[in-house]
Amino acid sequence: MKVMNDEIEKEIREGIIKVVLQKKYELAIRNISTIIDELYANISDNKRISYGRVHTIKVLSEYLYTHLIEVNAPVYEIASDIFKKGDDFKSKGVSLSILSFCGLFDYKRVLTFFESAAVSSEFDMREFAQMFFRKLIKRYPDEIKEYLLQLVKSDNPEMRRFVGETLRPVQENKWFYKDPDYPLSIIRKMFKESSPYPRTAVGNNLSDLARQLPDLVYDLVKELVDSRDKNSYWIAYRACRNLVKKEPVKVMDILKVDEYKYKKRIHKPR
């Protein structure tokens, strides 16, 4: 869906690109917020839920990155300054997305920004962190794997949640279906996670894997149940939210329950 138009492109060139080249970051930050709102207004009402703010952030950041590169601007410096000076999720989200493109050439220099976003008090920033980080996993799988194995030991549950969410096999991570050992080698470290937020991320991760690798997830669910750890069992239960739709009896047998409840829906043996 196209949300950009000639008028907005002109606003971006005059109100952001020209302004950041003059290092007027406060003005650029205000203009970013305004343009994000204009892009959002161009999304039809019936698609705002599926597109929303994330789509507008991606559209604007990709446009800025491409055009700043074309004029040989110091993109990393510009994006990092906007991130540091920004005080709202719109400008910080755009700058983090731009930094993710910079990270494709040198991932180490952008890690601190993602760590900051991952533990932000703003939900939107935490979401942007795990979404935009995925392109770095694909570009540097070995290096990022070692990095995530360190983060999973963090005392901060938000950081552990970041690890679990960024490893979900969504569009950018579809290659996980062919190499599930990659994400599992990391999230296995969270199989006894006691904090609700990251624990939910682990359960969601396994639930996603079950869409294409049900047998693998069944084996993991059995392992989690057999561990007799209450947190592991919670993850096992959450991991079955897709499996139970097709094989309710099998799921309930493994979980040792008579019915399966998820949100407002209750599954019972057929």
For each residue, the residues with C-beta under 8 A, 3 or more apart:
1: 43 44 47 51 55
2: 5 42
3: 39 40 42 43 51 55 56 59
4: 8 9 39 42 59 63
5: 2 8 9 42
6: 9 10
7: 10 11
8: 4 5 11 12 35 38 39 42
9: 4 5 6 12 13 63
10: 6 7 13 14
11: 7 8 14 15 16 31 34 35 38
12: 8 9 15 16 17 35 60 63 64 67
13: 9 10 16 17 18 67
14: 10 11 17 18 19
15: 11 12 18 19 27 28 31 34 35
16: 11 12 13 19 20 28 31 32 35 64
17: 12 13 14 20 21 64 67 68 71 73
18: 13 14 15 21 22
19: 14 15 16 22 24 27 28 31
20: 16 17 23 24 25 28 68 73 78 82
21: 17 18 71 73
22: 18 19
23: 20 81
24: 19 20 27 28
25: 20 28 29 81 82 85
26: 29 30 85
27: 15 19 24 30 31
28: 15 16 19 20 24 25 31 32 82 91
29: 25 26 32 33 82 85 86 87 88 91
30: 26 27 33 34
31: 11 15 16 19 27 28 34 35
32: 16 28 29 35 36 60 82 86 90 91 94
33: 29 30 36 37 88 90 91
34: 11 15 30 31 37 38
35: 8 11 12 15 16 31 32 38 39 60
36: 32 33 39 40 53 56 57 60 90 94
37: 33 34 40 41
38: 8 11 34 35 41 42
39: 3 4 8 35 36 42 43 56 59 60
40: 3 36 37 43 48 52 53 56
41: 37 38
42: 2 3 4 5 8 38 39
43: 1 3 39 40 47 48 51 52 55 56
44: 1 47 48
45: 48
46:
47: 1 43 44 50 51
48: 40 43 44 45 51 52
49: 52
50: 47
51: 1 3 43 47 48 54 55 56
52: 40 43 48 49 55 56
53: 36 40 56 57 89 90 93 124
54: 51 57 58 127 128 131
55: 1 3 43 51 52 58 59
56: 3 36 39 40 43 51 52 53 59 60
57: 36 53 54 60 61 90 93 94 97 128
58: 54 55 61 62 97
59: 3 4 39 55 56 62 63
60: 12 32 35 36 39 56 57 63 64 94
61: 57 58 64 65 93 94 95 97 98 101
62: 58 59 65 66 97 101
63: 4 9 12 59 60 66 67
64: 12 16 17 60 61 67 68 94 98
65: 61 62 68 69 75 97 98 101
66: 62 63 69 70
67: 12 13 17 63 64 70 71
68: 17 20 64 65 71 73 75 78 98
69: 65 66 72 73 75
70: 66 67
71: 17 21 67 68
72: 69
73: 17 20 21 68 69 78
74: 77 78
75: 65 68 69 78 79 98 101 102
76: 79 80 99 102 109
77: 74 80 81
78: 20 68 73 74 75 81 82 98
79: 75 76 82 83 95 96 98 99 102
80: 76 77 83 84 95 99 113
81: 23 25 77 78 84 85
82: 20 25 28 29 32 78 79 85 86 91 92 94 95
83: 79 80 86 92 95 96 99 113 116
84: 80 81
85: 25 26 29 81 82
86: 29 32 82 83 90 91 92 95
87: 29 91 92
88: 29 33 91 92
89: 53 92 93 122 124 125 128
90: 32 33 36 53 57 86 93 94
91: 28 29 32 33 82 86 87 88 94 95
92: 82 83 86 87 88 89 95 96 117 125 128
93: 53 57 61 89 90 96 97 124 125 128
94: 32 36 57 60 61 64 82 90 91 97 98
95: 61 79 80 82 83 86 91 92 98 99
96: 79 83 92 93 99 100 113 114 117 125 128 129 132
97: 57 58 61 62 65 93 94 100 101 128 132
98: 61 64 65 68 75 78 79 94 95 101 102
99: 76 79 80 83 95 96 102 103 110 113 114 132
100: 96 97 103 104 110 132 133 135 136
101: 61 62 65 75 97 98 104 135
102: 75 76 79 98 99 105 106 109 110
103: 99 100 106 107 109 110 111 135 136 139
104: 100 101 107 135 136 139
105: 102
106: 102 103 109 110
107: 103 104 110 111 136 139 140 143 144
108: 111
109: 76 102 103 106
110: 99 100 102 103 106 107 113 114 136
111: 103 107 108 114 115 147
112: 115 116
113: 80 83 96 99 110 116 117
114: 96 99 110 111 117 118 129 132 133 162
115: 111 112 118 119 151 159
116: 83 112 113 119 120
117: 92 96 113 114 120 125 126 128 129
118: 114 115 126 129 130 158 159 161 162
119: 115 116 126 156 158 159 162
120: 116 117 125 126 129
121:
122: 89 125 126
123: 126 127
124: 53 89 93 127 128
125: 89 92 93 96 117 120 122 128 129
126: 117 118 119 120 122 123 129 130 158 161 162
127: 54 123 124 130 131
128: 54 57 89 92 93 96 97 117 124 125 131 132
129: 96 114 117 118 120 125 126 132 133 162 166
130: 118 126 127 133 134 162 165 166
131: 54 127 128 134 166
132: 96 97 99 100 114 128 129 135
133: 100 114 129 130 136 137 162 166
134: 130 131 137 138 166 170 172 173
135: 100 101 103 104 132 138 139 172
136: 100 103 104 107 110 133 139 140 144
137: 133 134 140 141 144 166 167 172 173
138: 134 135 141 172 173 175
139: 103 104 107 135 136
140: 107 136 137 143 144
141: 137 138 144 145 182
142: 145 146
143: 107 140 146 147
144: 107 136 137 140 141 147 148
145: 141 142 148 149 182 185 186
146: 142 143 149 150
147: 111 143 144 150 151
148: 144 145 151 152 163 166 167 186
149: 145 146 152 153 185 186 189
150: 146 147 153
151: 115 147 148 154 159 160 162 163
152: 148 149 160 163 186 187 189 190
153: 149 150 189
154: 151 159 160
155:
156: 119 159 160
157: 160 161 195 197 198
158: 118 119 126 161 162 197 198
159: 115 118 119 151 154 156 162 163
160: 151 152 154 156 157 163 164 190 193 195 198 201
161: 118 126 157 158 164 165 195 197 198 200 201
162: 114 118 119 126 129 130 133 151 158 159 165 166
163: 148 151 152 159 160 166 167 186 187 190 198 201
164: 160 161 167 168 187 190 198 201 202 204 205
165: 130 161 162 168 201 204 205
166: 129 130 131 133 134 137 148 162 163
167: 137 148 163 164 173 176 183 186 187 205
168: 164 165 173 183 201 204 205 208
169: 173 174 176 177 180 183 205 208 209 212
170: 134 173 174 208
171: 174
172: 134 135 137 138
173: 134 137 138 167 168 169 170 176 183
174: 169 170 171 177
175: 138 178 179
176: 167 169 173 179 180 182 183 209
177: 169 174 180 209 212 213
178: 175
179: 175 176 182
180: 169 176 177 183 184 209 213 216
181: 184 185
182: 141 145 176 179 185 186
183: 167 168 169 173 176 180 186 187 205 209
184: 180 181 187 188 220
185: 145 149 181 182 188
186: 145 148 149 152 163 167 182 183 189
187: 152 163 164 167 183 184 190 191 202 205 206
188: 184 185 191
189: 149 152 153 186
190: 152 160 163 164 187 193 198 199 201 202
191: 187 188 202 224 227 229 232 235
192: 227 229 231 232
193: 160 190 198 199 202 231 235
194: 199 231
195: 157 160 161 198 199
196: 199 200
197: 157 158 161 200 201
198: 157 158 160 161 163 164 190 193 195 201 202
199: 190 193 194 195 196 202 203 231 234 235
200: 161 196 197 203 204 238
201: 160 161 163 164 165 168 190 197 198 204 205
202: 164 187 190 191 193 198 199 205 206 235 238
203: 199 200 206 207 234 235 237 238 239 241
204: 164 165 168 200 201 207 208 238
205: 164 165 167 168 169 183 187 201 202 208 209
206: 187 202 203 209 210 217 220 221 235 238 239
207: 203 204 210 211 217 238 239 240 241 242 243
208: 168 169 170 204 205 211 242
209: 169 176 177 180 183 205 206 212 213 216 217
210: 206 207 213 214 217 239 240 242 243
211: 207 208 214 242
212: 169 177 209
213: 177 180 209 210 216 217
214: 210 211 217 218 243 246
215: 218 219
216: 180 209 213 219 220
217: 206 207 209 210 213 214 220 221 239 243
218: 214 215 221 222 243 250 254
219: 215 216 222 223
220: 184 206 216 217 223 224 236 239
221: 206 217 218 224 225 236 239 240 243 251 254 255
222: 218 219 225 226 254
223: 219 220 226 227
224: 191 220 221 227 229 232 233 235 236 239
225: 221 222 228 232 233 236 254 255 256
226: 222 223
227: 191 192 223 224 232 233
228: 225 232 233
229: 191 192 224 232 233
230: 233 234
231: 192 193 194 199 234 235
232: 191 192 224 225 227 228 229 235 236
233: 224 225 227 228 229 230 236 237 255
234: 199 203 230 231 237 238
235: 191 193 199 202 203 206 224 231 232 238 239
236: 220 221 224 225 232 233 239 240 254 255
237: 203 233 234 240 255 260
238: 200 202 203 204 206 207 234 235 241
239: 203 206 207 210 217 220 221 224 235 236 243
240: 207 210 221 236 237 243 244 251 254 255 260
241: 203 207 238 244 262
242: 207 208 210 211 245 246
243: 207 210 214 217 218 221 239 240 246 247 250 251
244: 240 241 247 248 251 252 260 262 267
245: 242 248 267
246: 214 242 243
247: 243 244 250 251
248: 244 245 251 252 260 267 268 269 270
249: 252 253 269 270
250: 218 243 247 253 254
251: 221 240 243 244 247 248 254 255 260 267
252: 244 248 249 255 256 257 258 259 260 267 269
253: 249 250 256
254: 218 221 222 225 236 240 250 251
255: 221 225 233 236 237 240 251 252 260
256: 225 252 253
257: 252 260
258: 252 268 269
259: 252 266 267 268
260: 237 240 244 248 251 252 255 257 266 267 268
261: 265 266 267
262: 241 244 265 267
263:
264:
265: 261 262
266: 259 260 261
267: 244 245 248 251 252 259 260 261 262
268: 248 258 259 260
269: 248 249 252 258
270: 248 249
